[in-house]
């Protein structure tokens, strides 16, 4: 976590590497944070390409291979994400946020990290005009106590994390505008893998606050995760200055 006097680094032009490449970049920065003295906090926000992200655990479950085929058929690239949770679909109608922190222990503060992220996202959504609350909605996709909902009726943000020795990644996916194809693809995958889900619980910001924009949400997230401000750095400059061993083509 950042201290009161510490600014975060905001990584710009960090999307557009493809569904797999975008996830690899997050893992690369996570490893860099673990070995870089004084790393602090990095915030990354981008609009993803059509992706259906599975957790590593799901790759061993019945129906996974069929789900991969279905996802591709809907035009969503099937990938395995570095964080936990359950399968989630997203595209450029959505915002993906990664917050990467250097941490002293991989066993310390996982629930606190979830709570901090959920509270910050809830406040960011409220600033955009959404009646946001923290808590699970019955029937939501990728259910969890730290989901963020609107009106206690629809899920707006799902949060997951990965911790390695020395660093933590907290990631969130937030639909900004409705995308019927996102819902259709995820519905097909959940049916195949026999996961319970009520598609009516899939919400978006524009359904709750029509005037809110991607830029509004991005700015609100930056403020909540770094109230003392951020230092913008391009992906190219960051890679060169920290020598990230990235695998992005």
N, C-alpha and C positions, 0 to 999 in steps of 0.2 A: 504494500500500500504506500501511497505517497504521503509525505509529511506536509504540514501546513505551509511550509515555505518552499516546497519543491514543485517545480513545473514539470508537466509531462511532455513527452515527445509525441508529436502528431505526425504520422507517416502519410504523406500525400502520394498521389498517383500510384497507389499500391494495389489496385484491382486490375482486372482485365487480363490475367495470366491463364485464364481457363479454369474450369471447375477444380481440376486436380492441382494445378499450379497455385491457385489462390490458397488452398489449404496447406500446400507445401511451404509457402512463404510464411504462414503463421508458425509452423513447426520450426522453420529455420530461425526465425526471430526469437522464438522461445528458447532454443538452444543457445543462441547468442547471449540472451539475457542471463542465462545461468552461469556464464563464464566471464562476463564483462563487469569489472569493478565499477560500482556507482551507476549501474544501468538505470535504476529508478523505474519509471513507468512509461510504456509506449501505448498509444491509442491508434488503432487502425479502423477506418470506416470505409466500406466500399459497397457498390451495387454488383451483385454476383450474376454470373451467367446461369442459365437453367441447370440446376443441380439437384440430385437426390442423394443426400449425405446419410450414410449408414454409420453406426458405431461399430467398432471392431468386434464387440461381443455378438452383434447381429450376424456377422459373417458366418458364424457357426450354427445358426438357428435354421430349422426346417423352413423351406420356402424362400431362402435368400436368393438362390440362383434364379428362380422364377421372378422374384421381385426386381432383380437387376435387369432382366430382359424387359419387364414391363416398364420400368423407368426409362430405359433407352427408347422404347416405343413411343413414349409420350414426348420425347425430345429432351429429357432430363438426364444429364450425364451421371451415372452411378459412381459414387466415390466413397471411400472410407475416411471419415473425419478423425482428427487427432483427439477430440474430446469425447466424452461419454454421452449417455442418453439414448434416445430412440430415434429412428429414422425421421428425417425432416426434408421437405422439398422447398426450394426457393428459386427465384429468378430476379430479373432486374426491377420487378415491382417491389422488391424487398431491400432492406438495409441489413448488412452484416457488420457487426462490431466485434473487434478483438481488443482486449485490454491485457497487456503482458507486463507482469511485475517480477522483479527479482525478489526472491523469498529465502529466508534462512533455512527453512525445513519443509520438505514435501509433505510432512504429516501434520503441519500446523495450520489451523485456520481455514479449512475447506468450507465449513458451514458459514463462517464469518465472511469469506469471500463471496459466496452465493448471496448472502444477505446484503452485503454492500452493493453488489451489482444490481440486484433486484430493486433495492431502494433507489439507487441512482437512476435506473431506467424508468422506474415509476414516476420519479420527479420530472425527468426529461419529457416523458409523455404528457404529464400534467401541464407542463409549460407550453406544450403544443395544443392544449385544449381537450385532451383525452381524460375521461374520468377513470384514472388508472389506480389499480390496487395490486398488492402482492398476494399471491395465493393460487392454488390449483383450482381449476374449473372442472367439474365432473364431465368426463367424456373428451377432454382435450387431448391433442396429439402430444407425444413426448411428455407425459405428465410429471409434475414436480412441484414441491412445496414453494419453490422460488420462481414459478412462472409469474408473469405480469399480465393481468387481465384488464378488461374495460367493463365497467358496470357490474363486475362479478358475473358476467354473462359470456364473454368471448375472450379467448386467449390472444394477446397482442405480442408478447415476447417470450421466447424460450431461451433459457440460459444453460450453458454447459461449461465444463472446465477440464483442464488437464494440468497436472502438476508433475514436474520432474525435479530432480535434485538441483535446487538453486533458482527455480523460476516457476511461475504460474501463468497459464493462459485461461482467461475467462472470455467466452464467446457468446454472442446473442444474435438471434435472427428476428427481425421486426418487419412484418409486411406493411408497406407504406400505402399501397393501393390494392384493391381486390384483383386477384388473378385466378379465374376459374380453373385454368390448366394446372396451377400449383395444387389446388384442392383435388382435382381429378386424379392426378398422378399419385399423390399421397394416399388417397382413398384406395386406389388399386393395389398399391404396395402393402398397405395395412391389412387389406382383406386377404391377400396372398400369405402374409406372415402371421395372420390370425391375431392381430393386435386390435384391441377395442378402440374406437374413435368415433365421435360424432362430428361430422364435417361442419355442422352449424356453429360449432364453437371456434372456428377459425376466423379471427377478426383481422381488421386492418385499420390503420390510422385514418385514412380518408373517410371511412364509414363512420368514424367517431368525431372527427374534426376535419371537415371537408377543406378548410382553408390551409391546413398544415401542409408543408412541403418537405421534400427530402432534405433540403438545406436547413429548414427549421429544426428538424429532428437531429441532424448531424451537429448543428451548433449547440443544441440543448444537451446532447450527450457529452460533447467536449467540455462544456461548462460543469456538468455534474461530476465527471470523472477527473477533472483537474480545475477546481475552483480558482486556483492561482494562475491559471492560464496555461497555454501550450506553446511549445516551440515547433513550428512547422519545419519538416525536413522531407525532401523528396526521396522516393525510394532509391533512386540512383545514388544520391549523396550518402544516404544511410548505409547502403551496401558497401560503398567504397570506404567510408570512414570506419565501419566496424568489421569489415571483411566477413560479412555473413556468407556462409558456405551454401548459398541458395542453389536450388536445382531448377529454377524457373528458366525455361528456354528463352 
